[in-house]
Amino acid sequence: MLYELRFIEALHGLLLSPFADRLAVAVSFLGNGGMVWILAIVVLLLSPKTRKAGIAAAVALVAEAVICACLKIVIARPRPFDIDRSIELLIVPPSDYSFPSGHTASSFACASAIRDAGLRYSVPAFILASMIAFSRIYLLVHYPSDILGGIILGFTCGQLGRWASGLLDKHIS
């Protein structure tokens, strides 16, 4: 944990700029509560052509939220700013635990559900998911292993969403 903390502090120092600060805060904000992904799900559900992807993403997002909340409580990993009290955050300090990154998990859950449905929106979805994940490291609220855990959880929930939407499709058709 200490090595990861030193790594993210060094990375933050290398990239530090007023522009990077504003960009990281804005990108991270998009991931708050899965806001951008909920909006994407609503848009996908509106069209019959993309409805299956919307269902997959919705299932993925709900599964991710439940599993992530449970893991945070069980693992109870302190955040970087809890370990190094000299860190000054650019955002309101998150009040939950660090592992896994919920912003990252929700982003990759939805992006992978969208990708698995074969939609042309998968590239922008993965770019945004990656930007949200990186912003959490830049903002010093997550360790790289929190992000990796979020990516793995997200992909897993994306697959679960794809499987569930396939089951629903069989029963509805």
N, C-alpha and C positions, 0 to 999 in steps of 0.2 A: 504494500500500500504506500509506503514511504517513497519507493522508487517511482511509482506512478504519479504521486503528488509532485515530486521534483520535475518529472517529465512534463506534466501539464503546465506547471508554473513556467518552465523554460520555454515551452511552445507558446504560451500566452505572451511572454515577454518578447519573443521574436516577431509575433504578428500584431502586437499592440499598436493600435492607431484609433483615432476618433471614428473613422469610417468603419473599421472592423468592429469596434464596440457597438455602433448603431446597427450595423448589419446583423451581428450575432443576437442582439436583443430582439430585433424585429423577427428574425427567422425563428428563434426560440419561442417567441410569442405565438407564432402560427401553430406550434405544437401543443400549446397549453390546452389541457383537457381534450386533446384530439380534435380541436376545433376545425382545422383545415380538412381533416379526414372525414369528419362528420358531414361537412359541407359537400365534399366530393362524393360521399355515399348517397346523399340526397339527390345530387345531380345524376348519378348513375342509375338510381332507382326510378327516375322519372321517365326514362326511355326503355321500351321493351327490348331494344337491341343490347342495352348495357345492364339490364336489371339483374341478370345472374351474377355479374361482377359486383354489383352493388350489394347483393345479398352476401356474397362471399366476403366482401370487405367489412360489412356490418358484423357478421359472425366473428370474423378475425379480430375486429376491434373490441367486441364485448369479451371474447375469450382472453385476449391480451390484458384487458383492464383487470379482470378477476385474478388471473394467474400472477400478473405483475404485483398487484396489491398484496397477495399472499406471500410471494417471494420476498418482498421488501420487509414484511413483518418478521418472517422466519429468519432471514439472513441478517437483518438489522445492521447493515454496514453504514458507518458514519460518512457523511459527505466531506469532500476536500476542505471546505471552509470550516467544518467542525474540528478537523485535525489541526489545520494551520489558521489560527485565529487572526493572523495578520492579513488574510485575504479580504479585500474589499469588493463586494459583489456589485454588479451593474443592475441586477434584478432583485426582486424580493426573495429572500432566502427560502428555498423549498423547506417544508416542515416534515416531510417524510424521509425515509432512508434512501440511500444511494443506489443499491443494486437490486434489480437491473434498472436501466434508464427507461422510464415510462414513455417519455417523448420519443425515444428511439424505437422502442418496441411497437408503439402504436403506429409510427410512421412506416416501419418495415412490414408490419402486419398488413396494412392497407395497400402499400405499394406492391407487395408480393401477391396479394389477392387480385389486384388490378392486372399485374403482369401475367399471372396464370390464366386469366380470362382472355389473354391475347389482345388486349386493347392497345391502341397506339399511344395511349396516355402513360404507358408504363415508364418510359424514359424520363419524362418530366417528374413523374411520381417518385422515382428512385433518386433523381437529382435533389428534389426537395427533401426527401427522407434523409439523404446523406448530409445535406446542409443543416437540417435540424439536429441530427446526431452530433455533427462537429461543433455546432454552436454550444452544445451543452458542455463540451470539454473546454472550449474557449472561455465560456462564462465561469469556469472553475466550480461547477456544481456536480460534475461527474468525472470519474476516472475512466481511462480507456477500457478497462475490463467491464465497467458498467455498460458502456456503449456496445461492446462485443456481446455481452449477455442480452442486451436489448435487441440487437440484430438477430441473434439466434432465436430468441423468444418470438420476435416479430415474424420471421420466416416460418417458424413452426405454426403459429396461429394463422398465418396466411394460408398454409396448406390445409389446416383444419377448416377454415372458411371455404376453401375451394371444394373440399370433400362434402361439407354440409350443404353447400349450394347445389352440388351434383345430386345429392339425395333428395333435396326438396324439388329439384327440377324433374326427377323421375316420378315423384309422387303427384306432382301438379299436372304433368303432361298426360 
